[in-house]
């Protein structure tokens, strides 16, 4: 199928381009229908054309980290002009072109732009600024692993994370010894023998997580970006921002205060173009990065040790590789001048433990 454009509110007067839709002002409920034209497979005529993938990447020039990665489907043979994306906290490297043209070939097509880290985004705190309340409630000194992979060796970084998995992450990080004490069930769909029951029930007792009007928690349901941000924000006092940082976040949104507070603290960012996409499901990788920011944890690729565990579906080129290593590997660290971590070697850790006996 070939994408033709968008029909807006069932308007039959042609169709609108994606660029028009992306910039139009929404003043009320609006219905968008994506229009496609079928391309006969193997017809050999009629203008049918193969499709391919175009991937745009942003690279931190200093350490090679992928800081932007977006893919779209394009037609083989087309000449595409790609503009360098705007990435918060980064400036395009002076030697990198502001746009690139590419003739699409069969398979994967990649366009790469190099960036330099500047400063934390205007109006935001550093990702290493951790409040006293967070330090009191969550484990920030000991860099314990709070996520694990799956039995088949995968970690599913780009999969949606469920409400139960989020509860388990924050429950693992809680300092309170009482978190292990048995609790009565709080939700109609949480059974006491389920692996996530203790985490869900305890966080509900603290009013950190909430259920639905029908008394359910829906543990297997993917969690939205707004819901995740609200849960994370309830561990700390809310912080007022300098205004609404996102183009798609109305001032009367139920999670507005949570999202603005989390943004101001440097816990979250949006997407190029200024969107937050509050109703989208958050991925495991996105959730992990946010938790690392809450805890003030973070390491850059150049400082990672070589003897790290591997996951079958995660390579060092993934944008969240360092974040996932930070979250899944037990380690001790020292802080560099800029706040990023420098992990101690296993030999140094063993020597420290021996000297403390």
PyMOL commands that set and color helices and strands:
alter all, ss='L'
color gray80, all
select helices_A, chain A and resi 18-23+132-137+163-173+177-180+197-205+225-233+256-264+284-295+301-303+321-328+346-355
alter helices_A, ss='H'
color red, helices_A
select strands_A, chain A and resi 2-8+32-37+51-60+66-75+79-83+90-92+99-103+108-117+333-335+341-343
alter strands_A, ss='S'
color yellow, strands_A
deselect
rebuild
show_as cartoon
